[in-house]
Amino acid sequence: MDPLTHVVIGRAVVAAAREPHRNHAIGAAAILGALSPDIDGAIALTGWDRYVRAHQFGTHSLVGALAMAWVTAFVVGRSARAERFAALVCAAAAGALSHVALDLMSGARIAILWPFVDRRVSLPLVAMADPWVIGICIAWLLLLWPARIPLRRASQVVIAATVVFLCFKAAMLGMALRQLDGTRHEPSVLDARWGSLTGWFVFERRPDRVSASVIASRGGPPTFVMTRPLASDTPFVRASRSLDDVQNFLAVHEFAFPAETAAGGGRVSVMWSDLRYCSPTRCDVWVGGTFDANGRPIAQEVRVGSVVQQRHN
């Protein structure tokens, strides 16, 4: 989920529960706690593939989120000694756990019971940076500023509105799933369509291809969106599976597919993407590497939009 939603919901949850008046130390603990699980974003500086793998576990598990809450409370407590440490921990924990819950409900696949259980779960009610949820968060800011509504009351209104909206989306998802009528193939994953109240993407993997379609709660059969063939497992494709960046990518992407192309000078490039990063005309994320004519790796490469990261073998 986007940073604004994490900040507003994390702060509002704490304020709705216990704060009749504004408390800057508690507020700081709640806000920083709500952002703290994303500290793993620093890993992206060493390689986006490493970050995207760690992002499914670590600080986004329940244990990791609570550990980050304790660290947050310690940091805030150093500058707010008058506030009880236990209160800061509770505020930071509420913020950090709201972060994990929001990420789950926006389609992230997270091993919430890591390190005890590695299985990833998801509840795809809304899309990342969903405009409806962002609108609710902006309403909270507007309630606080010009109208001078008490923090606790404004937070209770916004939390109630968020819960009602998510319950509505859950009902719409249930109706949409009935449209599949037992036609799903395993593995398959659902993602909410950005800005849509009634639509979800269905990503499916079959022996020869990965594909995406759209289902809607209003009825009708699934609508085809796009597909990518799963190319034959050539020697270069097999060799690419040994690259660190490809291993990291394949560990957390169920709908990955390779693209093998000639790179000039006898070299061959094998890059992997995942259908969830693609539109019918292009893919925004590629991970892989370049090999010489004998199949020896020359370099690893990660492309995220216009950003390119390279590691030489």
TORMI-501870 format. One record per residue (C-alpha): residue number from 1; residue in three letters; x, z, y. Coordinates in Angstrom, 3 decimals. Layout:
N
{drenmi NUM; ALA; {X; Z; Y}}
...
***
This chain:
313
{drenmi 1; MET; {0.000; 0.000; 0.000}}
{drenmi 2; ASP; {1.109; -0.501; 3.612}}
{drenmi 3; PRO; {2.869; 2.269; 5.620}}
{drenmi 4; LEU; {-0.039; 2.737; 8.078}}
{drenmi 5; THR; {-2.486; 3.498; 5.270}}
{drenmi 6; HIS; {-0.042; 5.877; 3.594}}
{drenmi 7; VAL; {0.530; 7.769; 6.860}}
{drenmi 8; VAL; {-3.131; 8.016; 7.870}}
{drenmi 9; ILE; {-4.531; 8.948; 4.451}}
{drenmi 10; GLY; {-1.728; 11.416; 3.725}}
{drenmi 11; ARG; {-2.225; 13.138; 7.086}}
{drenmi 12; ALA; {-6.028; 13.037; 6.888}}
{drenmi 13; VAL; {-6.137; 14.556; 3.398}}
{drenmi 14; VAL; {-4.182; 17.582; 4.587}}
{drenmi 15; ALA; {-6.092; 17.932; 7.863}}
{drenmi 16; ALA; {-9.492; 17.606; 6.168}}
{drenmi 17; ALA; {-8.633; 20.372; 3.732}}
{drenmi 18; ARG; {-7.101; 23.103; 5.860}}
{drenmi 19; GLU; {-6.426; 22.393; 9.521}}
{drenmi 20; PRO; {-8.989; 23.415; 12.149}}
{drenmi 21; HIS; {-6.337; 22.714; 14.799}}
{drenmi 22; ARG; {-3.339; 20.438; 14.989}}
{drenmi 23; ASN; {-0.163; 21.814; 13.470}}
{drenmi 24; HIS; {2.876; 19.663; 14.148}}
{drenmi 25; ALA; {4.987; 21.064; 11.305}}
{drenmi 26; ILE; {2.228; 20.614; 8.724}}
{drenmi 27; GLY; {1.504; 17.167; 10.136}}
{drenmi 28; ALA; {5.145; 16.139; 9.884}}
{drenmi 29; ALA; {5.314; 17.376; 6.284}}
{drenmi 30; ALA; {2.159; 15.446; 5.358}}
{drenmi 31; ILE; {3.285; 12.222; 7.028}}
{drenmi 32; LEU; {6.856; 12.284; 5.753}}
{drenmi 33; GLY; {5.591; 13.322; 2.329}}
{drenmi 34; ALA; {3.237; 10.343; 2.316}}
{drenmi 35; LEU; {6.167; 8.015; 3.028}}
{drenmi 36; SER; {8.757; 9.757; 0.857}}
{drenmi 37; PRO; {8.127; 7.942; -2.476}}
{drenmi 38; ASP; {9.197; 4.702; -0.803}}
{drenmi 39; ILE; {12.694; 6.047; -0.257}}
{drenmi 40; ASP; {13.546; 4.023; -3.355}}
{drenmi 41; GLY; {13.392; 0.989; -1.061}}
{drenmi 42; ALA; {17.044; 1.707; -0.247}}
{drenmi 43; ILE; {17.901; 0.351; -3.702}}
{drenmi 44; ALA; {16.899; -3.120; -2.485}}
{drenmi 45; LEU; {20.115; -3.223; -0.455}}
{drenmi 46; THR; {22.030; -3.427; -3.738}}
{drenmi 47; GLY; {19.621; -5.970; -5.257}}
{drenmi 48; TRP; {15.879; -6.570; -5.009}}
{drenmi 49; ASP; {15.666; -6.862; -8.806}}
{drenmi 50; ARG; {17.052; -3.336; -9.178}}
{drenmi 51; TYR; {14.574; -2.006; -6.641}}
{drenmi 52; VAL; {11.506; -3.634; -8.184}}
{drenmi 53; ARG; {12.384; -2.141; -11.559}}
{drenmi 54; ALA; {13.008; 1.360; -10.212}}
{drenmi 55; HIS; {9.859; 1.152; -8.068}}
{drenmi 56; GLN; {7.691; 1.389; -11.197}}
{drenmi 57; PHE; {9.143; 4.771; -12.121}}
{drenmi 58; GLY; {11.270; 7.377; -10.315}}
{drenmi 59; THR; {9.810; 8.555; -7.038}}
{drenmi 60; HIS; {6.437; 6.930; -7.812}}
{drenmi 61; SER; {5.826; 9.108; -10.863}}
{drenmi 62; LEU; {4.078; 12.446; -10.504}}
{drenmi 63; VAL; {7.328; 14.322; -11.154}}
{drenmi 64; GLY; {9.245; 12.134; -8.719}}
{drenmi 65; ALA; {6.589; 12.406; -6.000}}
{drenmi 66; LEU; {6.535; 16.202; -6.260}}
{drenmi 67; ALA; {10.332; 16.301; -6.138}}
{drenmi 68; MET; {10.258; 14.210; -2.959}}
{drenmi 69; ALA; {7.607; 16.563; -1.535}}
{drenmi 70; TRP; {9.940; 19.516; -2.049}}
{drenmi 71; VAL; {12.786; 17.660; -0.334}}
{drenmi 72; THR; {10.466; 16.720; 2.536}}
{drenmi 73; ALA; {9.318; 20.317; 2.977}}
{drenmi 74; PHE; {12.934; 21.486; 3.026}}
{drenmi 75; VAL; {13.865; 18.958; 5.709}}
{drenmi 76; VAL; {10.841; 19.769; 7.877}}
{drenmi 77; GLY; {11.338; 23.488; 7.350}}
{drenmi 78; ARG; {14.844; 23.281; 8.816}}
{drenmi 79; SER; {13.299; 22.386; 12.188}}
{drenmi 80; ALA; {10.098; 24.461; 11.897}}
{drenmi 81; ARG; {11.216; 27.852; 10.675}}
{drenmi 82; ALA; {8.025; 29.554; 11.834}}
{drenmi 83; GLU; {5.937; 27.723; 9.220}}
{drenmi 84; ARG; {5.802; 29.064; 5.674}}
{drenmi 85; PHE; {7.755; 26.937; 3.201}}
{drenmi 86; ALA; {4.911; 27.034; 0.661}}
{drenmi 87; ALA; {2.514; 25.532; 3.221}}
{drenmi 88; LEU; {4.975; 22.755; 3.981}}
{drenmi 89; VAL; {5.409; 22.012; 0.280}}
{drenmi 90; CYS; {1.638; 21.802; -0.221}}
{drenmi 91; ALA; {1.230; 19.447; 2.753}}
{drenmi 92; ALA; {4.108; 17.225; 1.635}}
{drenmi 93; ALA; {2.836; 17.210; -1.963}}
{drenmi 94; ALA; {-0.635; 16.157; -0.834}}
{drenmi 95; GLY; {0.903; 13.312; 1.148}}
{drenmi 96; ALA; {3.211; 12.195; -1.675}}
{drenmi 97; LEU; {0.456; 12.292; -4.305}}
{drenmi 98; SER; {-1.884; 10.359; -2.012}}
{drenmi 99; HIS; {0.850; 7.710; -1.827}}
{drenmi 100; VAL; {0.949; 7.357; -5.619}}
{drenmi 101; ALA; {-2.866; 7.262; -5.819}}
{drenmi 102; LEU; {-3.112; 4.569; -3.140}}
{drenmi 103; ASP; {-0.453; 2.449; -4.825}}
{drenmi 104; LEU; {-2.300; 2.694; -8.157}}
{drenmi 105; MET; {-5.573; 1.663; -6.527}}
{drenmi 106; SER; {-3.893; -1.292; -4.823}}
{drenmi 107; GLY; {-2.764; -2.773; -8.118}}
{drenmi 108; ALA; {0.741; -1.359; -8.506}}
{drenmi 109; ARG; {1.674; -0.731; -12.132}}
{drenmi 110; ILE; {3.305; 2.681; -12.215}}
{drenmi 111; ALA; {4.571; 4.955; -14.997}}
{drenmi 112; ILE; {3.012; 8.034; -13.438}}
{drenmi 113; LEU; {4.020; 10.292; -16.371}}
{drenmi 114; TRP; {7.673; 9.210; -16.316}}
{drenmi 115; PRO; {10.133; 10.507; -17.575}}
{drenmi 116; PHE; {7.918; 11.765; -20.426}}
{drenmi 117; VAL; {5.913; 8.547; -20.932}}
{drenmi 118; ASP; {7.080; 5.077; -19.852}}
{drenmi 119; ARG; {3.675; 3.367; -20.088}}
{drenmi 120; ARG; {2.568; 1.877; -16.769}}
{drenmi 121; VAL; {-1.025; 2.100; -15.549}}
{drenmi 122; SER; {-2.997; 0.602; -12.686}}
{drenmi 123; LEU; {-6.452; 0.733; -11.085}}
{drenmi 124; PRO; {-6.694; -2.493; -9.018}}
{drenmi 125; LEU; {-9.553; -1.691; -6.636}}
{drenmi 126; VAL; {-8.037; -3.172; -3.464}}
{drenmi 127; ALA; {-5.172; -5.473; -2.512}}
{drenmi 128; MET; {-1.933; -4.396; -0.902}}
{drenmi 129; ALA; {-2.460; -3.970; 2.866}}
{drenmi 130; ASP; {-6.198; -4.355; 2.342}}
{drenmi 131; PRO; {-7.810; -5.100; 5.746}}
{drenmi 132; TRP; {-10.889; -2.989; 4.989}}
{drenmi 133; VAL; {-8.790; 0.109; 4.268}}
{drenmi 134; ILE; {-6.584; -0.603; 7.292}}
{drenmi 135; GLY; {-9.769; -0.807; 9.383}}
{drenmi 136; ILE; {-10.800; 2.653; 8.204}}
{drenmi 137; CYS; {-7.350; 3.988; 9.138}}
{drenmi 138; ILE; {-7.550; 2.438; 12.607}}
{drenmi 139; ALA; {-10.965; 4.085; 13.023}}
{drenmi 140; TRP; {-9.295; 7.467; 12.362}}
{drenmi 141; LEU; {-6.805; 6.810; 15.153}}
{drenmi 142; LEU; {-9.602; 5.786; 17.522}}
{drenmi 143; LEU; {-11.626; 8.876; 16.683}}
{drenmi 144; LEU; {-8.683; 11.122; 17.532}}
{drenmi 145; TRP; {-7.590; 9.548; 20.797}}
{drenmi 146; PRO; {-10.321; 8.486; 23.227}}
{drenmi 147; ALA; {-13.219; 10.532; 21.840}}
{drenmi 148; ARG; {-11.191; 13.737; 21.439}}
{drenmi 149; ILE; {-12.894; 14.497; 18.128}}
{drenmi 150; PRO; {-11.293; 17.472; 16.332}}
{drenmi 151; LEU; {-8.628; 16.468; 13.838}}
{drenmi 152; ARG; {-10.326; 18.102; 10.873}}
{drenmi 153; ARG; {-13.714; 16.511; 11.539}}
{drenmi 154; ALA; {-12.232; 13.057; 12.122}}
{drenmi 155; SER; {-10.169; 13.379; 8.937}}
{drenmi 156; GLN; {-13.168; 14.438; 6.876}}
{drenmi 157; VAL; {-15.107; 11.405; 8.152}}
{drenmi 158; VAL; {-12.287; 9.023; 7.312}}
{drenmi 159; ILE; {-11.631; 10.494; 3.857}}
{drenmi 160; ALA; {-15.352; 10.308; 3.089}}
{drenmi 161; ALA; {-15.481; 6.689; 4.270}}
{drenmi 162; THR; {-12.436; 5.817; 2.127}}
{drenmi 163; VAL; {-13.934; 7.450; -0.978}}
{drenmi 164; VAL; {-17.271; 5.667; -0.475}}
{drenmi 165; PHE; {-15.502; 2.332; 0.007}}
{drenmi 166; LEU; {-13.357; 2.789; -3.115}}
{drenmi 167; CYS; {-16.424; 3.778; -5.163}}
{drenmi 168; PHE; {-18.140; 0.611; -3.939}}
{drenmi 169; LYS; {-15.111; -1.447; -4.962}}
{drenmi 170; ALA; {-15.077; 0.229; -8.381}}
{drenmi 171; ALA; {-18.723; -0.754; -8.873}}
{drenmi 172; MET; {-17.933; -4.332; -7.821}}
{drenmi 173; LEU; {-14.993; -4.421; -10.237}}
{drenmi 174; GLY; {-17.237; -3.273; -13.077}}
{drenmi 175; MET; {-19.700; -6.057; -12.293}}
{drenmi 176; ALA; {-16.892; -8.626; -12.064}}
{drenmi 177; LEU; {-15.451; -7.610; -15.437}}
{drenmi 178; ARG; {-18.764; -8.356; -17.089}}
{drenmi 179; GLN; {-18.344; -11.994; -16.036}}
{drenmi 180; LEU; {-15.339; -12.366; -18.349}}
{drenmi 181; ASP; {-17.611; -12.033; -21.381}}
{drenmi 182; GLY; {-14.771; -11.284; -23.785}}
{drenmi 183; THR; {-12.689; -14.321; -22.801}}
{drenmi 184; ARG; {-9.559; -12.445; -21.679}}
{drenmi 185; HIS; {-6.273; -13.040; -23.448}}
{drenmi 186; GLU; {-3.606; -10.400; -23.898}}
{drenmi 187; PRO; {-1.603; -9.550; -21.975}}
{drenmi 188; SER; {-3.841; -9.850; -18.936}}
{drenmi 189; VAL; {-3.850; -8.052; -15.587}}
{drenmi 190; LEU; {-6.280; -7.872; -12.690}}
{drenmi 191; ASP; {-5.365; -7.845; -8.994}}
{drenmi 192; ALA; {-7.838; -7.549; -6.116}}
{drenmi 193; ARG; {-8.049; -10.550; -3.795}}
{drenmi 194; TRP; {-6.827; -9.715; -0.294}}
{drenmi 195; GLY; {-9.744; -9.155; 2.088}}
{drenmi 196; SER; {-12.395; -9.792; -0.567}}
{drenmi 197; LEU; {-15.109; -7.273; -1.400}}
{drenmi 198; THR; {-16.154; -8.921; -4.639}}
{drenmi 199; GLY; {-13.255; -11.001; -6.025}}
{drenmi 200; TRP; {-10.331; -10.308; -8.364}}
{drenmi 201; PHE; {-7.508; -12.407; -9.775}}
{drenmi 202; VAL; {-7.097; -12.417; -13.549}}
{drenmi 203; PHE; {-3.547; -13.188; -14.717}}
{drenmi 204; GLU; {-3.151; -14.153; -18.363}}
{drenmi 205; ARG; {-0.260; -15.010; -20.637}}
{drenmi 206; ARG; {-0.635; -17.356; -23.593}}
{drenmi 207; PRO; {2.025; -18.739; -25.972}}
{drenmi 208; ASP; {2.465; -21.930; -23.944}}
{drenmi 209; ARG; {1.574; -20.937; -20.368}}
{drenmi 210; VAL; {0.684; -18.295; -17.811}}
{drenmi 211; SER; {-2.443; -18.813; -15.746}}
{drenmi 212; ALA; {-4.539; -17.268; -12.988}}
{drenmi 213; SER; {-8.269; -17.415; -12.353}}
{drenmi 214; VAL; {-10.730; -15.584; -10.118}}
{drenmi 215; ILE; {-13.745; -13.531; -11.129}}
{drenmi 216; ALA; {-16.417; -12.215; -8.776}}
{drenmi 217; SER; {-19.027; -9.479; -8.996}}
{drenmi 218; ARG; {-21.725; -11.848; -7.729}}
{drenmi 219; GLY; {-21.673; -13.709; -11.052}}
{drenmi 220; GLY; {-20.592; -17.033; -12.460}}
{drenmi 221; PRO; {-17.751; -18.003; -14.793}}
{drenmi 222; PRO; {-14.090; -17.438; -13.873}}
{drenmi 223; THR; {-12.709; -19.984; -11.403}}
{drenmi 224; PHE; {-9.375; -21.547; -12.333}}
{drenmi 225; VAL; {-6.615; -21.121; -9.703}}
{drenmi 226; MET; {-3.271; -22.227; -11.166}}
{drenmi 227; THR; {-1.084; -22.327; -14.244}}
{drenmi 228; ARG; {2.622; -22.633; -15.051}}
{drenmi 229; PRO; {3.954; -23.864; -18.408}}
{drenmi 230; LEU; {6.310; -21.709; -20.440}}
{drenmi 231; ALA; {9.202; -24.095; -20.969}}
{drenmi 232; SER; {10.997; -24.310; -24.284}}
{drenmi 233; ASP; {13.643; -21.659; -24.860}}
{drenmi 234; THR; {16.681; -23.841; -24.134}}
{drenmi 235; PRO; {20.250; -22.540; -24.531}}
{drenmi 236; PHE; {20.498; -22.022; -20.763}}
{drenmi 237; VAL; {17.169; -20.152; -20.626}}
{drenmi 238; ARG; {18.341; -17.925; -23.476}}
{drenmi 239; ALA; {21.634; -17.342; -21.664}}
{drenmi 240; SER; {19.784; -16.362; -18.476}}
{drenmi 241; ARG; {18.123; -13.472; -20.308}}
{drenmi 242; SER; {21.514; -11.761; -20.493}}
{drenmi 243; LEU; {21.871; -11.631; -16.682}}
{drenmi 244; ASP; {21.314; -8.214; -15.134}}
{drenmi 245; ASP; {18.908; -9.477; -12.486}}
{drenmi 246; VAL; {16.776; -11.340; -15.044}}
{drenmi 247; GLN; {16.667; -8.317; -17.348}}
{drenmi 248; ASN; {15.508; -6.130; -14.461}}
{drenmi 249; PHE; {12.874; -8.709; -13.523}}
{drenmi 250; LEU; {11.524; -9.283; -17.023}}
{drenmi 251; ALA; {11.316; -5.537; -17.698}}
{drenmi 252; VAL; {8.419; -5.165; -15.229}}
{drenmi 253; HIS; {6.888; -8.658; -14.965}}
{drenmi 254; GLU; {4.531; -9.727; -17.730}}
{drenmi 255; PHE; {3.774; -13.193; -16.335}}
{drenmi 256; ALA; {7.284; -14.488; -15.796}}
{drenmi 257; PHE; {8.264; -18.094; -16.447}}
{drenmi 258; PRO; {11.616; -19.921; -16.157}}
{drenmi 259; ALA; {12.559; -23.077; -14.261}}
{drenmi 260; GLU; {15.731; -24.890; -15.356}}
{drenmi 261; THR; {17.292; -27.421; -12.966}}
{drenmi 262; ALA; {20.586; -29.279; -12.580}}
{drenmi 263; ALA; {22.717; -27.723; -9.828}}
{drenmi 264; GLY; {25.332; -30.474; -9.532}}
{drenmi 265; GLY; {28.895; -30.618; -10.835}}
{drenmi 266; GLY; {27.712; -30.029; -14.382}}
{drenmi 267; ARG; {26.204; -26.703; -13.415}}
{drenmi 268; VAL; {22.690; -25.602; -14.404}}
{drenmi 269; SER; {20.415; -23.177; -12.536}}
{drenmi 270; VAL; {17.837; -21.078; -14.374}}
{drenmi 271; MET; {15.480; -19.128; -12.123}}
{drenmi 272; TRP; {12.533; -16.935; -13.107}}
{drenmi 273; SER; {9.403; -16.156; -11.140}}
{drenmi 274; ASP; {6.119; -14.389; -11.902}}
{drenmi 275; LEU; {2.718; -15.964; -11.371}}
{drenmi 276; ARG; {1.672; -13.050; -9.147}}
{drenmi 277; TYR; {4.247; -14.209; -6.585}}
{drenmi 278; CYS; {2.934; -17.767; -6.602}}
{drenmi 279; SER; {0.327; -19.952; -4.968}}
{drenmi 280; PRO; {-0.741; -23.305; -6.429}}
{drenmi 281; THR; {2.045; -24.996; -4.434}}
{drenmi 282; ARG; {4.983; -22.566; -4.416}}
{drenmi 283; CYS; {6.456; -19.244; -5.556}}
{drenmi 284; ASP; {7.969; -16.804; -3.054}}
{drenmi 285; VAL; {10.193; -14.853; -5.475}}
{drenmi 286; TRP; {12.855; -16.235; -7.818}}
{drenmi 287; VAL; {15.449; -14.381; -9.883}}
{drenmi 288; GLY; {18.152; -15.908; -12.068}}
{drenmi 289; GLY; {21.566; -17.494; -11.954}}
{drenmi 290; THR; {23.846; -20.502; -12.239}}
{drenmi 291; PHE; {25.811; -21.520; -15.350}}
{drenmi 292; ASP; {28.672; -23.937; -15.968}}
{drenmi 293; ALA; {28.349; -26.793; -18.443}}
{drenmi 294; ASN; {29.452; -24.492; -21.275}}
{drenmi 295; GLY; {26.711; -21.946; -20.561}}
{drenmi 296; ARG; {28.980; -19.354; -18.940}}
{drenmi 297; PRO; {27.356; -17.517; -15.994}}
{drenmi 298; ILE; {28.843; -18.228; -12.570}}
{drenmi 299; ALA; {26.603; -16.227; -10.233}}
{drenmi 300; GLN; {23.337; -14.298; -10.131}}
{drenmi 301; GLU; {20.814; -14.968; -7.386}}
{drenmi 302; VAL; {17.640; -13.359; -6.058}}
{drenmi 303; ARG; {15.394; -15.150; -3.560}}
{drenmi 304; VAL; {12.582; -13.251; -1.834}}
{drenmi 305; GLY; {11.060; -15.586; 0.737}}
{drenmi 306; SER; {13.934; -16.662; 2.982}}
{drenmi 307; VAL; {16.181; -13.762; 1.919}}
{drenmi 308; VAL; {18.854; -14.610; -0.659}}
{drenmi 309; GLN; {21.001; -12.065; -2.514}}
{drenmi 310; GLN; {23.914; -13.200; -4.689}}
{drenmi 311; ARG; {26.157; -11.449; -7.162}}
{drenmi 312; HIS; {29.117; -13.226; -8.723}}
{drenmi 313; ASN; {29.927; -12.754; -12.388}}
***
